[in-house]
C-alpha cells in the first residue's frame, strides 16, 4: 500500500443512515472497518419509540459514533446530520454508504486516492449485486437525461467479469456509496432535505455539475449492494417509496427548470410509465401503491415539500407489518 493510500485512509470518515437495519448493517460496518476508514458515524433513523438492538451493539465499538435524530428524519437529513458530526471529528473525506452495502477492502483507498490526486471531485465505487455465483453490475457510472427526466446506470445487468476498471466519468452518482471531499460537500450545502427520500442523489449530482465538479466511478473500487440482489423484499417497494420517487422526480424537474419539458415533452411517457409499472409489476397492494405514486405526482405538481404525506404511507406500511398489539 502506498504512502498516499495510508494518508487517504486516515482522512476518510464513513456515514451510514440506518432505518430498521439488522445483520446487513453489521456486515456493512465490518467491511468499512476492514477497508481502513478512520471512523464511522452511524445515524439511527429509527422511530423514537423503537430500539435498534443492532445499532446499540455496534455503538460499543470505539470507532463507531452513533447519532440519534429522534425519529425518521429521512435519508437526506440523516446524511447531513452524520456529515456534520464527521466534520467535527476532523474528516477530510466523507463516504456515504448505504447499510445494505458491503465495500471491498481496497475501495476506501482507491476512492480517496482519486479525490486526493485531483482526478475527480465526487466519486463512487463500481457497484455489483446478486449472488456470488451470479454477481452482476448494478452501477458503473450513470447519466442524467434532462430531456426525459430519468437517470441511467451504465452496464447494469452485465456480468461482473465485464466490469471496466478505469476512471469512468459520468453525470450522475448514485447515493449508495459516494465519496466527496469535505470542502466540496460544504460548498454544495449537502443533500436537499425537503426531498426526504429518493432523487436527492440526482439533485446533488446536478448541482455538482453546475458548480463545475467532475463526477466519476472508480472502476477498480468495488462494493456489493443488496438492491436487486437475492435479499430483495418479496413484497416489492413500499407505498412511501412510490410516493417519494414520483413526487421528488417532479420536484427535481422544477428545481432544475425542466418541469414543463418533462410534463409536455419527452418526459411525459416516463411519468405515465411509473404509474403503470406500479400496477403491473408490484406483487402486493397494487392499488394502494398506485394511489401513493399518483399522490406523489400530484404533490410534485403542487410543489409540496417535506415528509408529511410520505410518512403517512410509511406508517401505514409499517402498521401492516407489525403484530397486533395485545390488550
C-alpha positions, 0 to 999 in steps of 0.5 A: 500500500502506498504512502498516499493510500495510508494518508487517504485512509486516515482522512476518510470518515464513513456515514451510514443512515440506518432505518430498521437495519439488522445483520446487513448493517453489521456486515456493512460496518465490518467491511468499512472497518476492514477497508481502513476508514478512520471512523464511522458515524452511524445515524439511527433513523429509527422511530423514537419509540423503537430500539435498534438492538443492532445499532446499540451493539455496534455503538460499543465499538470505539470507532463507531459514533452513533447519532440519534435524530429522534425519529425518521428524519429521512435519508437526506437529513440523516446524511447531513446530520452524520456529515456534520458530526464527521466534520467535527471529528476532523474528516477530510473525506466523507463516504456515504454508504448505504447499510445494505452495502458491503465495500471491498477492502481496497475501495476506501483507498482507491476512492480517496486516492482519486479525490486526493490526486485531483482526478475527480471531485465526487466519486463512487465505487463500481457497484455489483449485486446478486449472488456470488455465483451470479454477481452482476453490475448494478452501477458503473457510472450513470447519466442524467437525461434532462430531456426525459427526466430519468437517470441511467446506470451504465452496464447494469445487468452485465456480468461482473467479469465485464466490469471496466476498471478505469476512471469512468466519468459520468453525470450522475452518482448514485447515493449508495456509496459516494465519496466527496471531499469535505470542502466540496460537500460544504460548498454544495450545502449537502443533500436537499432535505425537503426531498426526504427520500429518493432523487436527492442523489440526482439533485446533488449530482446536478448541482455538482455539475453546475458548480463545475465538479467532475463526477466519476466511478472508480472502476477498480473500487468495488462494493456489493449492494443488496438492491436487486440482489437475492435479499430483495423484499418479496413484497416489492417497494413500499407505498412511501417509496412510490410516493417519494420517487414520483413526487421528488422526480417532479420536484427535481424537474422544477428545481432544475427548470425542466418541469414543463419539458418533462410534463409536455415533452419527452418526459411525459411517457416516463411519468405515465410509465411509473404509474403503470409499472406500479400496477403491473409489476408490484406483487402486493397492494397494487392499488394502494401503491398506485394511489401513493405514486399518483399522490406523489405526482400530484404533490410534485405538481403542487410543489409540496415539500417535506415528509408529511404525506410520505410518512403517512404511507410509511406508517401505514406500511409499517402498521401492516407489518407489525403484530397486533398489539395485545390488550 
